[in-house]
Amino acid sequence: MAQVVVIGAGMGAMAAAARLAVAGHRVAVYERAETYGGAVRRFERDGFSFDTGPGLFTLPAVYRDLFVKTGKQPLEECVELVQVDPSSRHVFPDGTAVSLPNASRAGVVQALDAALGAGAGDRWGDFLVRAREAWDRTRRPLLEEPLWDEWHVLGGREPYPAVPRKRLLRSTRRAGTLAEIGAWELRDPRLTAILESHALEFGLDPRDTPASAAVLPYMEHAFGTWYVRGGIRELARAVYERCVDRRVEFVFGAEVTGIVEKDGRAAGVELADGTVAEADHVVAGVDPVRLKGLTEHVLDGEGDVLPDSSTPSPGRFTVLLALRGGCEAGTAHRTVVHTPDREAELDWVSGAGPGPVPPTVTVLRPDDPARLDREHESVVLTAAAPPKGDWTADGSPERFADLMTDAAGAAVPGLRERVLWREIRTPGRSGDETGAFLGGVPAPSLAGGDGGFLHPANSTRLPGLYRVGGWSHPGGGLPHAGMSGALVAGLIVEGPDFMGSR
């Protein structure tokens, strides 16, 4: 039996803690905030309740497996999972709109043909076939196994297949980026907008995001889009309670200021009050910038995977709207209102152009009686935005929130007249809450792109120190965070030869 200290109470960290406790280890979690969940937060005011982190998720099997492996009570007995349908509704600048059925290829093809014209559905369906091939090639090394020592192979090999060019005999063309998939294969700016919105959700610029990111829409298509009754925060609650049931100790309001080293390995953590918590293993659920500040040890060397932490990732700008009047019948849970100026938005989000500009806005309207009465509605608007250090200057948060609210009017009838109040959450504010540097949003790990879209391995060069959560392999997103917890637990329980789930 070993003593394990976990830094942070995010979803990946708690997933690792529960699995390690079941394996017989003593586990203590030190979280500098006053609650658990990391970015999976809830904001409440005047009876309204909002998810301020992810509002939907895919691959519920990750958390089903966590609950099966850590106790007799399955996930469905702890939370109520709801598969939303349609999976999403998309509204385009030309006024067209389409609702995409959840996990139905035939339904999606039919909906796209009806809304965007004959042939649009088949082009999207053919794309999904190729996206599945990329998924099959990368699923195990990117999701279910620790990062290989030979990770360079993942970076240099583009798993998205080449497409035959019908006009040239025996000639093929391989897309290297999402933007090239849109231009060469989808050939409709509205289909391209649907594809690229999956990357933009994580602040990725589709113009340089590898084509392997095709797995992101494929995951939603293949495994469905899910909601938790009462809000995604309920999933965090269930994982936390599972940890407590397994005798994991949580210490909130406890900031870790350093990692203690002894005899060349991690031996515990030092807290802000000067006390030391000794440990045989330390699991760090923090971003690379913060982790680097906790130890003088060189965690990564030449050739190791390590994102450029000097340039923070684009963040998520959120507007919470309290509305009078409930959801109309048939309201889509998620509507994506696409920007009228793709290039300007991408330039601004990447920091290369002026802004703010009218953004692509995701509108979440959960018709959930567990959260509010039928006479009111809690709506969450999100958009990718540069992680500026100062969003308070010259009223820019209010201006950007106005742009988002104007766009959301295409998804919510009579929106402006229904607003009782709104709450603005900048990337910097999210960073203060979650500890992520300037509120950066980690993307899932992706193959290709010369390794620039991978995340640091779960093990480090300092024996006894491990990384967990969205800033480590296999990257960000609820399912990926849960998988990182399983990988770290496997590395500690079974040792460095652990090869992942089989």
ZAMARGU-4260 file (C-alpha; in steps of 0.2 Angstrom, whole numbers, plus 5000, padded with zeros to 4 digits):
<rodrens>
0) 5000/5000/5000 | 5007/5017/4995 | 5003/5035/4999 | 4998/5045/4984 | 4995/5064/4984
5) 4985/5071/4970 | 4986/5090/4966 | 4970/5096/4960 | 4952/5089/4960 | 4948/5090/4942
10) 4939/5076/4933 | 4955/5067/4928 | 4963/5069/4945 | 4947/5062/4953 | 4946/5047/4941
15) 4964/5043/4945 | 4961/5045/4964 | 4946/5033/4964 | 4955/5020/4954 | 4970/5021/4965
20) 4960/5020/4981 | 4951/5004/4975 | 4969/4996/4971 | 4973/4998/4990 | 4982/5015/4990
25) 4980/5029/5002 | 4975/5044/4992 | 4974/5062/4997 | 4968/5076/4985 | 4974/5094/4988
30) 4963/5107/4979 | 4967/5125/4980 | 4949/5130/4977 | 4934/5126/4989 | 4926/5113/4978
35) 4929/5099/4966 | 4927/5097/4947 | 4940/5108/4940 | 4932/5116/4924 | 4916/5107/4927
40) 4908/5121/4938 | 4890/5127/4941 | 4885/5145/4944 | 4868/5149/4953 | 4859/5165/4955
45) 4841/5170/4959 | 4836/5152/4956 | 4844/5150/4939 | 4858/5137/4937 | 4871/5136/4923
50) 4885/5124/4918 | 4900/5135/4916 | 4911/5121/4909 | 4906/5108/4896 | 4888/5107/4894
55) 4888/5090/4884 | 4899/5076/4882 | 4902/5060/4872 | 4909/5043/4875 | 4900/5040/4892
60) 4908/5022/4892 | 4923/5031/4900 | 4914/5035/4915 | 4903/5019/4915 | 4920/5010/4916
65) 4926/5021/4930 | 4911/5017/4940 | 4911/4998/4936 | 4929/4997/4941 | 4927/5007/4957
70) 4911/5000/4965 | 4896/4990/4963 | 4884/5005/4959 | 4885/5009/4941 | 4885/5026/4933
75) 4867/5026/4928 | 4862/5023/4947 | 4871/5039/4951 | 4866/5051/4937 | 4853/5051/4924
80) 4861/5051/4907 | 4851/5059/4892 | 4855/5056/4874 | 4851/5073/4866 | 4842/5073/4850
85) 4845/5082/4838 | 4864/5081/4842 | 4865/5099/4836 | 4857/5112/4826 | 4867/5123/4815
90) 4862/5141/4809 | 4872/5148/4794 | 4875/5166/4789 | 4864/5164/4773 | 4849/5160/4784
95) 4849/5141/4781 | 4848/5129/4796 | 4850/5111/4799 | 4847/5099/4814 | 4858/5084/4814
100) 4850/5068/4822 | 4860/5060/4836 | 4871/5045/4831 | 4861/5042/4814 | 4871/5042/4798
105) 4856/5040/4787 | 4847/5053/4797 | 4861/5065/4795 | 4863/5062/4777 | 4844/5065/4774
110) 4844/5081/4785 | 4859/5089/4776 | 4852/5085/4758 | 4835/5093/4763 | 4843/5108/4771
115) 4859/5111/4760 | 4854/5103/4744 | 4856/5086/4735 | 4873/5079/4737 | 4878/5088/4753
120) 4873/5073/4764 | 4883/5060/4754 | 4898/5071/4755 | 4897/5072/4773 | 4893/5053/4774
125) 4909/5049/4764 | 4919/5061/4775 | 4913/5051/4791 | 4919/5035/4783 | 4936/5042/4781
130) 4935/5050/4799 | 4931/5032/4805 | 4947/5026/4797 | 4957/5039/4806 | 4948/5035/4822
135) 4953/5016/4820 | 4971/5020/4817 | 4973/5032/4832 | 4961/5026/4845 | 4972/5014/4855
140) 4989/5025/4855 | 4980/5041/4858 | 4966/5036/4870 | 4969/5019/4878 | 4988/5018/4880
145) 5002/5028/4888 | 5011/5039/4876 | 5024/5029/4867 | 5042/5033/4868 | 5042/5033/4849
150) 5028/5047/4849 | 5037/5055/4834 | 5028/5042/4824 | 5011/5048/4829 | 5017/5066/4825
155) 5024/5062/4808 | 5010/5050/4801 | 4994/5058/4796 | 4980/5045/4799 | 4967/5053/4789
160) 4966/5043/4772 | 4970/5050/4755 | 4955/5053/4743 | 4956/5047/4725 | 4954/5061/4713
165) 4941/5055/4700 | 4947/5066/4686 | 4965/5059/4686 | 4969/5041/4684 | 4976/5032/4699
170) 4979/5049/4708 | 4975/5053/4726 | 4976/5069/4737 | 4979/5068/4755 | 4972/5083/4766
175) 4984/5089/4779 | 4972/5100/4788 | 4954/5102/4793 | 4953/5117/4781 | 4959/5106/4766
180) 4946/5093/4770 | 4932/5106/4769 | 4939/5114/4753 | 4943/5098/4744 | 4930/5085/4750
185) 4915/5094/4757 | 4915/5109/4745 | 4902/5118/4754 | 4906/5132/4766 | 4891/5127/4777
190) 4898/5109/4778 | 4915/5116/4781 | 4908/5127/4795 | 4900/5111/4804 | 4917/5102/4802
195) 4927/5117/4809 | 4916/5121/4823 | 4922/5105/4832 | 4940/5112/4832 | 4935/5130/4836
200) 4927/5123/4852 | 4944/5120/4858 | 4952/5136/4851 | 4960/5127/4837 | 4963/5135/4820
205) 4957/5123/4807 | 4969/5131/4794 | 4983/5122/4803 | 4974/5109/4813 | 4979/5092/4806
210) 4966/5082/4796 | 4966/5069/4810 | 4954/5081/4820 | 4941/5073/4809 | 4939/5061/4824
215) 4931/5075/4834 | 4915/5075/4824 | 4916/5056/4821 | 4916/5053/4840 | 4899/5063/4842
220) 4892/5053/4827 | 4898/5036/4833 | 4895/5037/4852 | 4881/5050/4853 | 4880/5067/4862
225) 4875/5066/4880 | 4868/5077/4894 | 4867/5073/4913 | 4850/5078/4920 | 4853/5092/4932
230) 4868/5098/4923 | 4886/5091/4919 | 4891/5096/4937 | 4881/5081/4942 | 4894/5070/4934
235) 4907/5079/4944 | 4897/5076/4960 | 4895/5058/4956 | 4914/5055/4953 | 4918/5065/4969
240) 4906/5055/4980 | 4913/5039/4972 | 4930/5045/4978 | 4924/5048/4995 | 4916/5031/4996
245) 4932/5024/4992 | 4940/5033/5007 | 4949/5046/4996 | 4954/5061/5007 | 4950/5079/5000
250) 4958/5094/5007 | 4950/5110/4999 | 4957/5128/5000 | 4975/5120/5001 | 4987/5127/4988
255) 5002/5116/4983 | 5017/5127/4981 | 5030/5114/4978 | 5034/5096/4975 | 5046/5088/4987
260) 5060/5078/4980 | 5071/5065/4990 | 5083/5053/4983 | 5080/5058/4965 | 5061/5055/4965
265) 5045/5064/4970 | 5042/5062/4989 | 5027/5073/4993 | 5021/5091/4991 | 5023/5107/5001
270) 5008/5118/5004 | 5006/5136/5005 | 5005/5136/5024 | 5023/5128/5025 | 5017/5110/5029
275) 5023/5095/5019 | 5012/5080/5014 | 5024/5065/5011 | 5020/5053/4997 | 5026/5038/4988
280) 5019/5045/4972 | 5013/5063/4966 | 4999/5065/4953 | 4998/5083/4946 | 4982/5088/4938
285) 4988/5105/4933 | 4993/5114/4917 | 5011/5114/4911 | 5015/5132/4917 | 5009/5129/4935
290) 5018/5112/4935 | 5034/5119/4930 | 5033/5132/4944 | 5031/5118/4957 | 5048/5109/4954
295) 5065/5114/4949 | 5068/5097/4941 | 5069/5096/4922 | 5053/5086/4918 | 5055/5086/4900
300) 5071/5085/4889 | 5075/5087/4871 | 5063/5077/4860 | 5050/5076/4873 | 5032/5081/4870
305) 5028/5098/4879 | 5017/5111/4872 | 5024/5129/4870 | 5018/5136/4887 | 5024/5153/4883
310) 5009/5156/4872 | 4993/5151/4881 | 4980/5142/4872 | 4964/5152/4866 | 4951/5152/4880
315) 4932/5150/4881 | 4922/5166/4883 | 4905/5162/4892 | 4889/5172/4894 | 4876/5166/4905
320) 4858/5172/4901 | 4843/5172/4913 | 4828/5173/4903 | 4809/5175/4906 | 4799/5162/4898
325) 4803/5144/4895 | 4809/5133/4881 | 4797/5132/4866 | 4792/5115/4860 | 4806/5106/4850
330) 4820/5117/4856 | 4837/5110/4851 | 4848/5108/4866 | 4863/5114/4857 | 4863/5127/4842
335) 4879/5133/4834 | 4877/5150/4825 | 4891/5152/4813 | 4901/5167/4810 | 4898/5178/4795
340) 4917/5181/4793 | 4927/5165/4795 | 4944/5172/4791 | 4942/5187/4803 | 4936/5176/4817
345) 4950/5163/4815 | 4963/5177/4814 | 4957/5185/4830 | 4956/5169/4840 | 4973/5165/4834
350) 4980/5182/4839 | 4984/5187/4821 | 4970/5199/4818 | 4960/5213/4826 | 4944/5211/4836
355) 4933/5207/4844 | 4923/5201/4828 | 4906/5192/4827 | 4910/5175/4833 | 4904/5157/4830
360) 4893/5155/4846 | 4887/5139/4854 | 4870/5141/4862 | 4865/5128/4875 | 4847/5128/4880
365) 4844/5112/4892 | 4825/5109/4893 | 4828/5102/4911 | 4815/5103/4924 | 4827/5098/4937
370) 4836/5114/4935 | 4822/5128/4934 | 4803/5130/4932 | 4794/5131/4916 | 4792/5149/4916
375) 4811/5153/4915 | 4826/5147/4905 | 4845/5146/4909 | 4855/5149/4893 | 4874/5147/4891
380) 4883/5155/4876 | 4901/5151/4873 | 4914/5156/4860 | 4932/5154/4857 | 4942/5170/4861
385) 4960/5175/4863 | 4966/5172/4881 | 4970/5190/4884 | 4978/5195/4900 | 4967/5210/4902
390) 4949/5208/4897 | 4944/5223/4908 | 4951/5236/4896 | 4939/5248/4887 | 4924/5238/4890
395) 4929/5224/4878 | 4920/5210/4888 | 4904/5219/4886 | 4906/5222/4868 | 4910/5204/4864
400) 4896/5198/4875 | 4884/5209/4865 | 4891/5201/4849 | 4888/5184/4856 | 4870/5189/4862
405) 4866/5196/4845 | 4872/5180/4836 | 4862/5169/4849 | 4846/5178/4843 | 4846/5167/4828
410) 4844/5152/4840 | 4832/5160/4854 | 4816/5169/4848 | 4814/5186/4856 | 4831/5184/4865
415) 4834/5202/4869 | 4817/5206/4876 | 4818/5190/4887 | 4834/5194/4896 | 4832/5197/4915
420) 4851/5198/4918 | 4867/5191/4911 | 4884/5185/4918 | 4900/5187/4908 | 4914/5175/4911
425) 4931/5180/4902 | 4945/5167/4899 | 4955/5176/4913 | 4941/5173/4926 | 4939/5155/4921
430) 4958/5154/4924 | 4956/5161/4941 | 4943/5148/4945 | 4951/5133/4937 | 4969/5136/4939
435) 4972/5134/4920 | 4984/5147/4914 | 4974/5162/4907 | 4959/5151/4906 | 4966/5141/4891
440) 4956/5126/4885 | 4966/5110/4881 | 4961/5101/4866 | 4961/5082/4864 | 4978/5075/4858
445) 4978/5073/4839 | 4990/5063/4828 | 4999/5072/4813 | 5005/5090/4814 | 5023/5085/4818
450) 5018/5081/4835 | 5012/5099/4839 | 4995/5093/4844 | 5000/5080/4857 | 5001/5082/4875
455) 5015/5078/4888 | 5016/5060/4893 | 5007/5055/4910 | 5024/5049/4917 | 5038/5062/4919
460) 5057/5062/4920 | 5056/5064/4939 | 5052/5046/4946 | 5036/5046/4956 | 5028/5061/4948
465) 5014/5059/4935 | 5003/5071/4925 | 4984/5069/4924 | 4969/5078/4916 | 4967/5088/4901
470) 4984/5096/4900 | 4992/5079/4899 | 4990/5064/4887 | 4977/5060/4880 | 4972/5079/4881
475) 4956/5089/4885 | 4938/5085/4885 | 4928/5075/4898 | 4931/5058/4891 | 4949/5061/4888
480) 4951/5067/4906 | 4943/5051/4912 | 4955/5041/4901 | 4970/5050/4908 | 4965/5045/4926
485) 4964/5027/4920 | 4981/5028/4912 | 4990/5036/4927 | 4982/5023/4939 | 4988/5009/4928
490) 5006/5016/4928 | 5006/5017/4947 | 4998/5001/4950 | 5006/4990/4937 | 5022/5000/4934
495) 5031/5008/4919 | 5027/4992/4908 | 5008/4996/4909 | 5002/4996/4891 | 4984/5002/4894
500) 4967/4994/4893 | 4965/4978/4883
</rodrens>
